[in-house]
Amino acid sequence: PTRGKVLVFASRIPYEGLGSLATRYGNEDTNPQKSLYKPQSSKYDVLTMKYLRRGISVDIFTNAENYIDLCTLGLLSRSTGGQIYLYPTNAQRFYYRIYADLYRNLQREAGSYARMRTRCSLGIDVKKIIGHGSEISSSMHKEFGMSHLNTDSSFMIELEIEDGLKNDHAYFQIVTIYTSQEG
């Protein structure tokens, strides 16, 4: 199985090739802001699923002066366990910040093929898990998958009390398994 990390350095929207995107800003839509929050291409969904299966994450470093469709491009980062780094347009002033972020990104402890499973007491249900990854099962125990897990990864688990608690206390168990960098 493949595993790894893709670092994307973008200063403008991709306008050529397989992943090309159209500029949506200023289109003739009646409510243009609404459409900006939705990815514009399913090509990136397919690519995201390929990366998830192979344990590859995507980190995006950008200092775009013009419109760059982070809603569509960011899908790769959000769904694979990657990060998005956004810098002001004058990158020369932020050289040390970019260097420090890149250094930390490459040097921190990390794992791949991560799976997180959450179990709760009777009467409590995991409604959803929010983080940089994808929900991969909706069975009795919610499972969340990430291509990449690092020391800066964080998650939110939304719980729901279904029929009231059976006892005056509740238990939660969160288990995360992953493949370390050493294998």
OpenMM code with the backbone's topology and positions (N, CA, C; nanometers):
from openmm import Vec3, app, unit

residues = "PRO THR ARG GLY LYS VAL LEU VAL PHE ALA SER ARG ILE PRO TYR GLU GLY LEU GLY SER LEU ALA THR ARG TYR GLY ASN GLU ASP THR ASN PRO GLN LYS SER LEU TYR LYS PRO GLN SER SER LYS TYR ASP VAL LEU THR MET LYS TYR LEU ARG ARG GLY ILE SER VAL ASP ILE PHE THR ASN ALA GLU ASN TYR ILE ASP LEU CYS THR LEU GLY LEU LEU SER ARG SER THR GLY GLY GLN ILE TYR LEU TYR PRO THR ASN ALA GLN ARG PHE TYR TYR ARG ILE TYR ALA ASP LEU TYR ARG ASN LEU GLN ARG GLU ALA GLY SER TYR ALA ARG MET ARG THR ARG CYS SER LEU GLY ILE ASP VAL LYS LYS ILE ILE GLY HIS GLY SER GLU ILE SER SER SER MET HIS LYS GLU PHE GLY MET SER HIS LEU ASN THR ASP SER SER PHE MET ILE GLU LEU GLU ILE GLU ASP GLY LEU LYS ASN ASP HIS ALA TYR PHE GLN ILE VAL THR ILE TYR THR SER GLN GLU GLY".split()
positions = [
    Vec3(0.0825, -0.1202, 0.0000),
    Vec3(0.0000, 0.0000, 0.0000),
    Vec3(0.0861, 0.1255, 0.0000),
    Vec3(0.0422, 0.2219, -0.0751),
    Vec3(0.1099, 0.3504, -0.0842),
    Vec3(0.0710, 0.4349, 0.0350),
    Vec3(0.1557, 0.5251, 0.0767),
    Vec3(0.1194, 0.6249, 0.1762),
    Vec3(0.2147, 0.7410, 0.1609),
    Vec3(0.1689, 0.8585, 0.1999),
    Vec3(0.2556, 0.9734, 0.1851),
    Vec3(0.1808, 1.1033, 0.1993),
    Vec3(0.2441, 1.2074, 0.1508),
    Vec3(0.1917, 1.3417, 0.1654),
    Vec3(0.2208, 1.4205, 0.0389),
    Vec3(0.1224, 1.4964, -0.0055),
    Vec3(0.1391, 1.5848, -0.1204),
    Vec3(0.1358, 1.7273, -0.0671),
    Vec3(0.2377, 1.8062, -0.1009),
    Vec3(0.2407, 1.9474, -0.0640),
    Vec3(0.2108, 2.0286, -0.1887),
    Vec3(0.1058, 2.1102, -0.1828),
    Vec3(0.0659, 2.1937, -0.2959),
    Vec3(0.0991, 2.3377, -0.2616),
    Vec3(0.1736, 2.4040, -0.3491),
    Vec3(0.2037, 2.5462, -0.3344),
    Vec3(0.1289, 2.6181, -0.4456),
    Vec3(0.0253, 2.6913, -0.4084),
    Vec3(-0.0626, 2.7523, -0.5084),
    Vec3(-0.0669, 2.9037, -0.4915),
    Vec3(-0.0549, 2.9734, -0.6028),
    Vec3(-0.0679, 3.1180, -0.5987),
    Vec3(-0.1834, 3.1658, -0.6866),
    Vec3(-0.2495, 3.0723, -0.7545),
    Vec3(-0.3674, 3.1069, -0.8346),
    Vec3(-0.4504, 2.9807, -0.8563),
    Vec3(-0.5680, 3.0003, -0.9090),
    Vec3(-0.6599, 2.8894, -0.9346),
    Vec3(-0.6045, 2.8028, -1.0486),
    Vec3(-0.6156, 2.6702, -1.0397),
    Vec3(-0.5688, 2.5861, -1.1507),
    Vec3(-0.6592, 2.6073, -1.2728),
    Vec3(-0.6033, 2.6502, -1.3822),
    Vec3(-0.6840, 2.6836, -1.4990),
    Vec3(-0.6553, 2.5948, -1.6200),
    Vec3(-0.5628, 2.4996, -1.6075),
    Vec3(-0.5314, 2.4087, -1.7171),
    Vec3(-0.5245, 2.2665, -1.6650),
    Vec3(-0.5443, 2.1721, -1.7543),
    Vec3(-0.5244, 2.0325, -1.7205),
    Vec3(-0.6460, 1.9659, -1.6579),
    Vec3(-0.6223, 1.8488, -1.6035),
    Vec3(-0.7285, 1.7638, -1.5506),
    Vec3(-0.8057, 1.8284, -1.4356),
    Vec3(-0.7374, 1.8991, -1.3478),
    Vec3(-0.8033, 1.9599, -1.2326),
    Vec3(-0.8382, 2.1059, -1.2510),
    Vec3(-0.8519, 2.1514, -1.3734),
    Vec3(-0.8773, 2.2936, -1.3974),
    Vec3(-1.0123, 2.3364, -1.3406),
    Vec3(-1.0158, 2.4588, -1.2915),
    Vec3(-1.1366, 2.5151, -1.2328),
    Vec3(-1.1676, 2.6491, -1.2982),
    Vec3(-1.2949, 2.6834, -1.3006),
    Vec3(-1.3372, 2.8118, -1.3555),
    Vec3(-1.3445, 2.9144, -1.2430),
    Vec3(-1.3221, 3.0386, -1.2751),
    Vec3(-1.3375, 3.1450, -1.1769),
    Vec3(-1.4860, 3.1683, -1.1564),
    Vec3(-1.5313, 3.1551, -1.0328),
    Vec3(-1.6744, 3.1690, -1.0041),
    Vec3(-1.7076, 3.3055, -0.9484),
    Vec3(-1.6083, 3.3774, -0.9077),
    Vec3(-1.6331, 3.5063, -0.8445),
    Vec3(-1.6865, 3.6049, -0.9470),
    Vec3(-1.7991, 3.6662, -0.9184),
    Vec3(-1.8560, 3.7652, -1.0081),
    Vec3(-1.9396, 3.7061, -1.1198),
    Vec3(-1.9869, 3.5798, -1.1025),
    Vec3(-2.0714, 3.5231, -1.2072),
    Vec3(-2.2121, 3.5820, -1.1988),
    Vec3(-2.2996, 3.5431, -1.2894),
    Vec3(-2.4329, 3.6029, -1.2996),
    Vec3(-2.5366, 3.5335, -1.2111),
    Vec3(-2.4953, 3.4519, -1.1161),
    Vec3(-2.5876, 3.3824, -1.0271),
    Vec3(-2.6677, 3.4844, -0.9454),
    Vec3(-2.7929, 3.4501, -0.9138),
    Vec3(-2.8757, 3.5424, -0.8359),
    Vec3(-2.8266, 3.5542, -0.6923),
    Vec3(-2.7684, 3.4503, -0.6395),
    Vec3(-2.7109, 3.4542, -0.5051),
    Vec3(-2.5698, 3.3967, -0.5129),
    Vec3(-2.4722, 3.4751, -0.5598),
    Vec3(-2.3394, 3.4207, -0.5873),
    Vec3(-2.2669, 3.3693, -0.4634),
    Vec3(-2.2931, 3.4263, -0.3478),
    Vec3(-2.2223, 3.3814, -0.2280),
    Vec3(-2.2567, 3.2374, -0.1929),
    Vec3(-2.3789, 3.1975, -0.2166),
    Vec3(-2.4225, 3.0622, -0.1852),
    Vec3(-2.3434, 2.9583, -0.2648),
    Vec3(-2.3190, 2.9857, -0.3927),
    Vec3(-2.2485, 2.8903, -0.4768),
    Vec3(-2.0992, 2.8824, -0.4434),
    Vec3(-2.0437, 2.9856, -0.3808),
    Vec3(-1.9011, 2.9839, -0.3473),
    Vec3(-1.8681, 2.8866, -0.2355),
    Vec3(-1.9688, 2.8441, -0.1595),
    Vec3(-1.9459, 2.7523, -0.0481),
    Vec3(-1.9584, 2.6056, -0.0883),
    Vec3(-1.9836, 2.5787, -0.2135),
    Vec3(-1.9969, 2.4412, -0.2624),
    Vec3(-1.8845, 2.4126, -0.3609),
    Vec3(-1.8218, 2.2948, -0.3510),
    Vec3(-1.7182, 2.2599, -0.4494),
    Vec3(-1.7776, 2.2604, -0.5905),
    Vec3(-1.6993, 2.3073, -0.6872),
    Vec3(-1.7532, 2.3199, -0.8221),
    Vec3(-1.7259, 2.2000, -0.9110),
    Vec3(-1.6436, 2.1061, -0.8673),
    Vec3(-1.6084, 1.9949, -0.9550),
    Vec3(-1.6069, 1.8641, -0.8782),
    Vec3(-1.6645, 1.7603, -0.9375),
    Vec3(-1.6626, 1.6278, -0.8739),
    Vec3(-1.5294, 1.5567, -0.8990),
    Vec3(-1.4440, 1.6133, -0.9851),
    Vec3(-1.3119, 1.5536, -1.0107),
    Vec3(-1.2318, 1.5433, -0.8810),
    Vec3(-1.2476, 1.6439, -0.7970),
    Vec3(-1.1732, 1.6451, -0.6721),
    Vec3(-1.2295, 1.5445, -0.5715),
    Vec3(-1.3576, 1.5109, -0.5808),
    Vec3(-1.4153, 1.4049, -0.4977),
    Vec3(-1.3517, 1.2708, -0.5321),
    Vec3(-1.3391, 1.2439, -0.6611),
    Vec3(-1.2792, 1.1187, -0.7077),
    Vec3(-1.1332, 1.1114, -0.6635),
    Vec3(-1.0593, 1.2202, -0.6804),
    Vec3(-0.9188, 1.2245, -0.6397),
    Vec3(-0.9051, 1.2058, -0.4885),
    Vec3(-0.9956, 1.2662, -0.4126),
    Vec3(-0.9937, 1.2520, -0.2677),
    Vec3(-1.0117, 1.1062, -0.2273),
    Vec3(-1.1049, 1.0370, -0.2886),
    Vec3(-1.1279, 0.8959, -0.2560),
    Vec3(-1.0062, 0.8096, -0.2909),
    Vec3(-0.9394, 0.8407, -0.4011),
    Vec3(-0.8169, 0.7677, -0.4370),
    Vec3(-0.7090, 0.7899, -0.3318),
    Vec3(-0.6934, 0.9148, -0.2879),
    Vec3(-0.5935, 0.9464, -0.1857),
    Vec3(-0.6265, 0.8795, -0.0532),
    Vec3(-0.7530, 0.8770, -0.0162),
    Vec3(-0.7930, 0.8119, 0.1089),
    Vec3(-0.7583, 0.6636, 0.1068),
    Vec3(-0.7880, 0.5957, -0.0041),
    Vec3(-0.7589, 0.4528, -0.0148),
    Vec3(-0.6097, 0.4232, -0.0094),
    Vec3(-0.5287, 0.5169, -0.0573),
    Vec3(-0.3842, 0.4938, -0.0629),
    Vec3(-0.3081, 0.5553, 0.0545),
    Vec3(-0.3783, 0.6221, 0.1453),
    Vec3(-0.3116, 0.6796, 0.2623),
    Vec3(-0.2299, 0.8037, 0.2314),
    Vec3(-0.2778, 0.8849, 0.1391),
    Vec3(-0.2058, 1.0058, 0.0986),
    Vec3(-0.2837, 1.1281, 0.1466),
    Vec3(-0.2146, 1.2205, 0.2105),
    Vec3(-0.2791, 1.3446, 0.2537),
    Vec3(-0.2293, 1.4610, 0.1678),
    Vec3(-0.3072, 1.5699, 0.1685),
    Vec3(-0.2738, 1.6874, 0.0874),
    Vec3(-0.2689, 1.8101, 0.1775),
    Vec3(-0.1559, 1.8801, 0.1766),
    Vec3(-0.1411, 2.0067, 0.2472),
    Vec3(-0.1278, 2.1165, 0.1419),
    Vec3(-0.2022, 2.2254, 0.1606),
    Vec3(-0.2017, 2.3344, 0.0631),
    Vec3(-0.1423, 2.4590, 0.1269),
    Vec3(-0.0388, 2.5138, 0.0636),
    Vec3(0.0229, 2.6403, 0.1038),
    Vec3(-0.0140, 2.7415, -0.0042),
    Vec3(-0.0816, 2.8491, 0.0329),
    Vec3(-0.1226, 2.9455, -0.0682),
    Vec3(-0.1073, 3.0893, -0.0214),
    Vec3(-0.0714, 3.1733, -0.1152),
    Vec3(-0.0661, 3.3177, -0.0922),
    Vec3(-0.1265, 3.3886, -0.2121),
    Vec3(-0.2394, 3.3407, -0.2557),
    Vec3(-0.3020, 3.3908, -0.3782),
    Vec3(-0.3422, 3.5372, -0.3668),
    Vec3(-0.3088, 3.6129, -0.4679),
    Vec3(-0.3505, 3.7530, -0.4742),
    Vec3(-0.4920, 3.7646, -0.5278),
    Vec3(-0.5297, 3.6713, -0.6131),
    Vec3(-0.6625, 3.6716, -0.6721),
    Vec3(-0.7436, 3.5547, -0.6173),
    Vec3(-0.8617, 3.5373, -0.6705),
    Vec3(-0.9520, 3.4300, -0.6289),
    Vec3(-0.8869, 3.2940, -0.6481),
    Vec3(-0.8886, 3.2134, -0.5442),
    Vec3(-0.8437, 3.0739, -0.5525),
    Vec3(-0.9506, 2.9911, -0.4832),
    Vec3(-1.0075, 2.8986, -0.5506),
    Vec3(-1.1252, 2.8254, -0.5028),
    Vec3(-1.0872, 2.7264, -0.3916),
    Vec3(-1.0704, 2.7778, -0.2697),
    Vec3(-1.0334, 2.6914, -0.1580),
    Vec3(-1.1468, 2.5987, -0.1163),
    Vec3(-1.2681, 2.6316, -0.1524),
    Vec3(-1.3793, 2.5415, -0.1232),
    Vec3(-1.3625, 2.4100, -0.1999),
    Vec3(-1.3223, 2.4187, -0.3241),
    Vec3(-1.3012, 2.2984, -0.4041),
    Vec3(-1.1656, 2.2356, -0.3741),
    Vec3(-1.0591, 2.3150, -0.3778),
    Vec3(-0.9247, 2.2612, -0.3523),
    Vec3(-0.9103, 2.2113, -0.2088),
    Vec3(-0.9723, 2.2812, -0.1155),
    Vec3(-0.9617, 2.2451, 0.0255),
    Vec3(-1.0256, 2.1123, 0.0589),
    Vec3(-1.1139, 2.0638, -0.0294),
    Vec3(-1.1749, 1.9328, -0.0092),
    Vec3(-1.0677, 1.8248, 0.0025),
    Vec3(-0.9621, 1.8372, -0.0761),
    Vec3(-0.8517, 1.7414, -0.0693),
    Vec3(-0.7879, 1.7411, 0.0697),
    Vec3(-0.7639, 1.8589, 0.1250),
    Vec3(-0.7026, 1.8682, 0.2577),
    Vec3(-0.7977, 1.8225, 0.3671),
    Vec3(-0.9194, 1.8737, 0.3638),
    Vec3(-1.0167, 1.8414, 0.4693),
    Vec3(-1.0436, 1.6928, 0.4775),
    Vec3(-1.0555, 1.6270, 0.3652),
    Vec3(-1.0965, 1.4870, 0.3648),
    Vec3(-0.9826, 1.3882, 0.3837),
    Vec3(-0.8599, 1.4307, 0.3637),
    Vec3(-0.7472, 1.3374, 0.3753),
    Vec3(-0.6651, 1.3568, 0.5019),
    Vec3(-0.7018, 1.4530, 0.5861),
    Vec3(-0.6254, 1.4771, 0.7079),
    Vec3(-0.5150, 1.5788, 0.6896),
    Vec3(-0.5192, 1.6540, 0.5813),
    Vec3(-0.4178, 1.7556, 0.5551),
    Vec3(-0.4535, 1.8892, 0.6171),
    Vec3(-0.3765, 1.9910, 0.5824),
    Vec3(-0.3971, 2.1257, 0.6342),
    Vec3(-0.3916, 2.2269, 0.5219),
    Vec3(-0.4529, 2.3426, 0.5466),
    Vec3(-0.4460, 2.4547, 0.4533),
    Vec3(-0.3739, 2.5685, 0.5237),
    Vec3(-0.2700, 2.6195, 0.4609),
    Vec3(-0.1939, 2.7330, 0.5133),
    Vec3(-0.2200, 2.8517, 0.4218),
    Vec3(-0.2766, 2.9570, 0.4759),
    Vec3(-0.3099, 3.0748, 0.3970),
    Vec3(-0.2262, 3.1922, 0.4458),
    Vec3(-0.1533, 3.2537, 0.3547),
    Vec3(-0.0655, 3.3659, 0.3882),
    Vec3(-0.1125, 3.4916, 0.3160),
    Vec3(-0.0838, 3.6076, 0.3720),
    Vec3(-0.1153, 3.7324, 0.3007),
    Vec3(-0.0418, 3.7355, 0.1669),
    Vec3(-0.0871, 3.8220, 0.0802),
    Vec3(-0.0346, 3.8221, -0.0569),
    Vec3(0.1138, 3.8564, -0.0663),
    Vec3(0.1673, 3.9324, 0.0270),
    Vec3(0.3083, 3.9680, 0.0238),
    Vec3(0.3890, 3.8593, 0.0956),
    Vec3(0.4206, 3.7521, 0.0238),
    Vec3(0.4861, 3.6360, 0.0837),
    Vec3(0.6275, 3.6654, 0.1326),
    Vec3(0.6953, 3.7622, 0.0722),
    Vec3(0.8322, 3.7918, 0.1147),
    Vec3(0.8355, 3.8396, 0.2590),
    Vec3(0.7339, 3.9140, 0.3020),
    Vec3(0.7287, 3.9604, 0.4409),
    Vec3(0.7069, 3.8449, 0.5377),
    Vec3(0.6470, 3.7354, 0.4900),
    Vec3(0.6131, 3.6223, 0.5761),
    Vec3(0.7017, 3.5014, 0.5478),
    Vec3(0.8205, 3.5268, 0.4959),
    Vec3(0.9126, 3.4194, 0.4616),
    Vec3(0.9395, 3.3277, 0.5810),
    Vec3(0.9679, 3.3847, 0.6972),
    Vec3(1.0006, 3.3030, 0.8146),
    Vec3(0.8807, 3.2238, 0.8632),
    Vec3(0.7626, 3.2787, 0.8501),
    Vec3(0.6412, 3.2068, 0.8892),
    Vec3(0.6185, 3.0873, 0.7974),
    Vec3(0.6362, 3.1088, 0.6676),
    Vec3(0.6208, 2.9997, 0.5707),
    Vec3(0.7249, 2.8915, 0.5981),
    Vec3(0.8492, 2.9346, 0.6214),
    Vec3(0.9568, 2.8395, 0.6512),
    Vec3(0.9248, 2.7590, 0.7770),
    Vec3(0.8804, 2.8252, 0.8842),
    Vec3(0.8491, 2.7575, 1.0100),
    Vec3(0.7323, 2.6605, 0.9930),
    Vec3(0.6297, 2.7017, 0.9192),
    Vec3(0.5150, 2.6125, 0.8958),
    Vec3(0.5553, 2.4902, 0.8147),
    Vec3(0.6348, 2.5109, 0.7118),
    Vec3(0.6796, 2.4002, 0.6282),
    Vec3(0.7692, 2.3054, 0.7081),
    Vec3(0.8594, 2.3609, 0.7865),
    Vec3(0.9479, 2.2784, 0.8692),
    Vec3(0.8663, 2.1935, 0.9671),
    Vec3(0.7709, 2.2561, 1.0363),
    Vec3(0.6864, 2.1827, 1.1320),
    Vec3(0.6047, 2.0755, 1.0604),
    Vec3(0.5530, 2.1096, 0.9450),
    Vec3(0.4721, 2.0156, 0.8693),
    Vec3(0.5505, 1.8889, 0.8347),
    Vec3(0.6764, 1.9061, 0.8009),
    Vec3(0.7576, 1.7913, 0.7596),
    Vec3(0.8233, 1.7178, 0.8750),
    Vec3(0.8403, 1.7824, 0.9908),
    Vec3(0.9142, 1.7218, 1.1012),
    Vec3(0.8278, 1.6607, 1.2119),
    Vec3(0.7013, 1.6962, 1.2218),
    Vec3(0.6202, 1.6491, 1.3344),
    Vec3(0.5855, 1.5007, 1.3218),
    Vec3(0.5577, 1.4415, 1.4373),
    Vec3(0.5175, 1.3013, 1.4414),
    Vec3(0.3866, 1.2846, 1.3669),
    Vec3(0.3772, 1.1782, 1.2900),
    Vec3(0.2565, 1.1573, 1.2109),
    Vec3(0.2359, 1.0090, 1.1847),
    Vec3(0.1171, 0.9757, 1.1444),
    Vec3(0.0835, 0.8393, 1.1074),
    Vec3(-0.0085, 0.8416, 0.9873),
    Vec3(-0.0251, 0.7260, 0.9257),
    Vec3(-0.1135, 0.7187, 0.8095),
    Vec3(-0.2133, 0.6056, 0.8291),
    Vec3(-0.3097, 0.5974, 0.7405),
    Vec3(-0.4186, 0.4995, 0.7483),
    Vec3(-0.4839, 0.5006, 0.8862),
    Vec3(-0.5159, 0.6166, 0.9354),
    Vec3(-0.5726, 0.6284, 1.0703),
    Vec3(-0.7225, 0.5994, 1.0687),
    Vec3(-0.7673, 0.5305, 1.1719),
    Vec3(-0.9091, 0.5013, 1.1931),
    Vec3(-0.9416, 0.5325, 1.3377),
    Vec3(-1.0506, 0.6048, 1.3577),
    Vec3(-1.0933, 0.6393, 1.4928),
    Vec3(-1.2344, 0.5859, 1.5120),
    Vec3(-1.2545, 0.5088, 1.6182),
    Vec3(-1.3856, 0.4525, 1.6494),
    Vec3(-1.4303, 0.5046, 1.7847),
    Vec3(-1.5577, 0.5423, 1.7931),
    Vec3(-1.6137, 0.5972, 1.9163),
    Vec3(-1.7277, 0.5080, 1.9640),
    Vec3(-1.7238, 0.4719, 2.0924),
    Vec3(-1.8316, 0.3943, 2.1545),
    Vec3(-1.8791, 0.4687, 2.2780),
    Vec3(-2.0079, 0.4545, 2.3090),
    Vec3(-2.0680, 0.5258, 2.4227),
    Vec3(-2.1579, 0.4322, 2.5019),
    Vec3(-2.1975, 0.4790, 2.6204),
    Vec3(-2.2933, 0.4068, 2.7030),
    Vec3(-2.4271, 0.3949, 2.6314),
    Vec3(-2.5092, 0.3007, 2.6775),
    Vec3(-2.6441, 0.2871, 2.6230),
    Vec3(-2.7215, 0.4166, 2.6449),
    Vec3(-2.7969, 0.4561, 2.5454),
    Vec3(-2.8746, 0.5790, 2.5552),
    Vec3(-2.8055, 0.7000, 2.4951),
    Vec3(-2.6782, 0.6856, 2.4612),
    Vec3(-2.6032, 0.7954, 2.3988),
    Vec3(-2.5590, 0.7495, 2.2601),
    Vec3(-2.5776, 0.8364, 2.1630),
    Vec3(-2.5412, 0.8039, 2.0261),
    Vec3(-2.4445, 0.9092, 1.9732),
    Vec3(-2.3480, 0.8653, 1.8950),
    Vec3(-2.2577, 0.9589, 1.8276),
    Vec3(-2.3302, 1.0084, 1.7041),
    Vec3(-2.3668, 1.1349, 1.7055),
    Vec3(-2.4423, 1.1916, 1.5934),
    Vec3(-2.3513, 1.2147, 1.4737),
    Vec3(-2.2371, 1.2813, 1.4959),
    Vec3(-2.1400, 1.2996, 1.3877),
    Vec3(-2.0043, 1.3330, 1.4450),
    Vec3(-1.9042, 1.3099, 1.3617),
    Vec3(-1.7661, 1.3408, 1.3967),
    Vec3(-1.7175, 1.4438, 1.2948),
    Vec3(-1.6623, 1.5530, 1.3450),
    Vec3(-1.6154, 1.6594, 1.2573),
    Vec3(-1.4647, 1.6727, 1.2734),
    Vec3(-1.3945, 1.6776, 1.1639),
    Vec3(-1.2494, 1.6915, 1.1646),
    Vec3(-1.1976, 1.6765, 1.0231),
    Vec3(-1.0677, 1.6709, 1.0079),
    Vec3(-1.0082, 1.6563, 0.8753),
    Vec3(-0.9986, 1.5089, 0.8412),
    Vec3(-1.1060, 1.4546, 0.7913),
    Vec3(-1.1154, 1.3147, 0.7535),
    Vec3(-1.2539, 1.2870, 0.7012),
    Vec3(-1.2911, 1.1602, 0.6954),
    Vec3(-1.4212, 1.1217, 0.6417),
    Vec3(-1.4836, 1.0137, 0.7278),
    Vec3(-1.6146, 1.0232, 0.7456),
    Vec3(-1.6868, 0.9180, 0.8165),
    Vec3(-1.6942, 0.7990, 0.7221),
    Vec3(-1.6516, 0.6814, 0.7704),
    Vec3(-1.6479, 0.5671, 0.6802),
    Vec3(-1.7482, 0.4584, 0.7148),
    Vec3(-1.8170, 0.4700, 0.8270),
    Vec3(-1.9237, 0.3750, 0.8549),
    Vec3(-2.0265, 0.4400, 0.9450),
    Vec3(-2.1471, 0.3967, 0.9305),
    Vec3(-2.2528, 0.4472, 1.0166),
    Vec3(-2.3184, 0.3302, 1.0882),
    Vec3(-2.2387, 0.2319, 1.1229),
    Vec3(-2.2888, 0.1146, 1.1929),
    Vec3(-2.3098, 0.1483, 1.3400),
    Vec3(-2.3093, 0.0481, 1.4229),
    Vec3(-2.3310, 0.0678, 1.5657),
    Vec3(-2.2291, 0.1631, 1.6274),
    Vec3(-2.1050, 0.1532, 1.5828),
    Vec3(-1.9991, 0.2414, 1.6314),
    Vec3(-1.9520, 0.3271, 1.5157),
    Vec3(-1.9546, 0.4586, 1.5342),
    Vec3(-1.9108, 0.5484, 1.4268),
    Vec3(-1.7608, 0.5316, 1.4062),
    Vec3(-1.7213, 0.5261, 1.2807),
    Vec3(-1.5796, 0.5155, 1.2480),
    Vec3(-1.5422, 0.6303, 1.1558),
    Vec3(-1.4284, 0.6888, 1.1836),
    Vec3(-1.3803, 0.8060, 1.1120),
    Vec3(-1.2439, 0.7708, 1.0553),
    Vec3(-1.2209, 0.7991, 0.9270),
    Vec3(-1.0944, 0.7634, 0.8645),
    Vec3(-1.0175, 0.8840, 0.8147),
    Vec3(-0.8854, 0.8755, 0.8264),
    Vec3(-0.7971, 0.9808, 0.7786),
    Vec3(-0.6783, 0.9170, 0.7077),
    Vec3(-0.6345, 0.9780, 0.6000),
    Vec3(-0.5130, 0.9309, 0.5335),
    Vec3(-0.3917, 0.9626, 0.6185),
    Vec3(-0.4013, 1.0708, 0.6957),
    Vec3(-0.2870, 1.1231, 0.7692),
    Vec3(-0.3340, 1.1753, 0.9046),
    Vec3(-0.2625, 1.1430, 1.0074),
    Vec3(-0.2923, 1.1892, 1.1428),
    Vec3(-0.1628, 1.2435, 1.2011),
    Vec3(-0.1667, 1.3655, 1.2558),
    Vec3(-0.0450, 1.4212, 1.3140),
    Vec3(-0.0739, 1.4786, 1.4521),
    Vec3(0.0277, 1.5313, 1.5153),
    Vec3(0.0145, 1.5806, 1.6524),
    Vec3(-0.0727, 1.7053, 1.6625),
    Vec3(-0.1035, 1.7696, 1.5517),
    Vec3(-0.1898, 1.8875, 1.5524),
    Vec3(-0.3330, 1.8562, 1.5111),
    Vec3(-0.3641, 1.7315, 1.4833),
    Vec3(-0.4992, 1.6942, 1.4413),
    Vec3(-0.5964, 1.7091, 1.5575),
    Vec3(-0.7160, 1.7558, 1.5276),
    Vec3(-0.8189, 1.7685, 1.6311),
    Vec3(-0.9546, 1.7311, 1.5717),
    Vec3(-1.0466, 1.6926, 1.6587),
    Vec3(-1.1771, 1.6449, 1.6168),
    Vec3(-1.2831, 1.6937, 1.7136),
    Vec3(-1.4049, 1.6980, 1.6658),
    Vec3(-1.5183, 1.7258, 1.7518),
    Vec3(-1.6175, 1.6124, 1.7338),
    Vec3(-1.6673, 1.5613, 1.8450),
    Vec3(-1.7650, 1.4538, 1.8403),
    Vec3(-1.8953, 1.5070, 1.8971),
    Vec3(-1.9995, 1.5045, 1.8150),
    Vec3(-2.1313, 1.5512, 1.8587),
    Vec3(-2.2108, 1.4311, 1.9081),
    Vec3(-2.2539, 1.4393, 2.0333),
    Vec3(-2.3281, 1.3303, 2.0960),
    Vec3(-2.4751, 1.3667, 2.1076),
    Vec3(-2.5584, 1.2631, 2.1139),
    Vec3(-2.7017, 1.2839, 2.1283),
    Vec3(-2.7551, 1.1840, 2.2307),
    Vec3(-2.8318, 1.2334, 2.3254),
    Vec3(-2.8955, 1.1449, 2.4229),
    Vec3(-3.0266, 1.0993, 2.3616),
    Vec3(-3.0395, 0.9681, 2.3419),
    Vec3(-3.1549, 0.9146, 2.2708),
    Vec3(-3.2767, 0.8962, 2.3625),
    Vec3(-3.2670, 0.8051, 2.4550),
    Vec3(-3.3817, 0.7714, 2.5398),
    Vec3(-3.3572, 0.8068, 2.6854),
    Vec3(-3.2631, 0.8915, 2.7114),
    Vec3(-3.2262, 0.9213, 2.8495),
    Vec3(-3.1221, 0.8214, 2.8964),
    Vec3(-3.0441, 0.8631, 2.9916),
    Vec3(-2.9375, 0.7767, 3.0428),
    Vec3(-2.9952, 0.6693, 3.1339),
    Vec3(-2.9434, 0.5488, 3.1238),
    Vec3(-2.9883, 0.4372, 3.2070),
    Vec3(-2.9315, 0.4477, 3.3482),
    Vec3(-2.8171, 0.5122, 3.3622),
    Vec3(-2.7511, 0.5293, 3.4920),
    Vec3(-2.7260, 0.6776, 3.5155),
    Vec3(-2.6669, 0.7074, 3.6314),
    Vec3(-2.6344, 0.8475, 3.6593),
    Vec3(-2.4953, 0.8847, 3.6077),
    Vec3(-2.4339, 0.7977, 3.5295),
    Vec3(-2.3035, 0.8253, 3.4701),
    Vec3(-2.3004, 0.7671, 3.3285),
    Vec3(-2.2048, 0.8146, 3.2500),
    Vec3(-2.1919, 0.7686, 3.1120),
    Vec3(-2.0448, 0.7423, 3.0815),
    Vec3(-2.0221, 0.6510, 2.9884),
    Vec3(-1.8866, 0.6165, 2.9481),
    Vec3(-1.8677, 0.6452, 2.8002),
    Vec3(-1.7457, 0.6866, 2.7658),
    Vec3(-1.7079, 0.7106, 2.6278),
    Vec3(-1.5752, 0.6409, 2.6038),
    Vec3(-1.5606, 0.5805, 2.4897),
    Vec3(-1.4333, 0.5205, 2.4526),
    Vec3(-1.4019, 0.5635, 2.3100),
    Vec3(-1.2861, 0.6217, 2.2944),
    Vec3(-1.2401, 0.6634, 2.1619),
    Vec3(-1.1082, 0.5918, 2.1363),
    Vec3(-1.1051, 0.5147, 2.0317),
    Vec3(-0.9867, 0.4371, 1.9976),
    Vec3(-0.9357, 0.4840, 1.8619),
    Vec3(-0.8066, 0.5104, 1.8538),
    Vec3(-0.7457, 0.5508, 1.7275),
    Vec3(-0.6329, 0.4545, 1.6953),
    Vec3(-0.6396, 0.3963, 1.5780),
    Vec3(-0.5304, 0.3106, 1.5317),
    Vec3(-0.4744, 0.3712, 1.4038),
    Vec3(-0.3446, 0.3577, 1.3849),
    Vec3(-0.2792, 0.4146, 1.2673),
    Vec3(-0.1478, 0.3433, 1.2447),
    Vec3(-0.0910, 0.3648, 1.1288),
    Vec3(0.0412, 0.3130, 1.0955),
    Vec3(0.1418, 0.4240, 1.1179),
    Vec3(0.2422, 0.3980, 1.2017),
    Vec3(0.3419, 0.5024, 1.2307),
    Vec3(0.4323, 0.5244, 1.1096),
    Vec3(0.5148, 0.6280, 1.1177),
    Vec3(0.6051, 0.6591, 1.0068),
    Vec3(0.7076, 0.5476, 0.9848),
    Vec3(0.7379, 0.4760, 1.0908),
    Vec3(0.8340, 0.3667, 1.0791),
    Vec3(0.7720, 0.2396, 1.0231),
    Vec3(0.6381, 0.2368, 1.0168),
    Vec3(0.5695, 0.1219, 0.9607),
    Vec3(0.5047, 0.0414, 1.0670),
] * unit.nanometer
topology = app.Topology()
chain = topology.addChain("A")
for resn in residues:
    res = topology.addResidue(resn, chain)
    for name in ("N", "CA", "C"):
        topology.addAtom(name, app.Element.getBySymbol(name[0]), res)
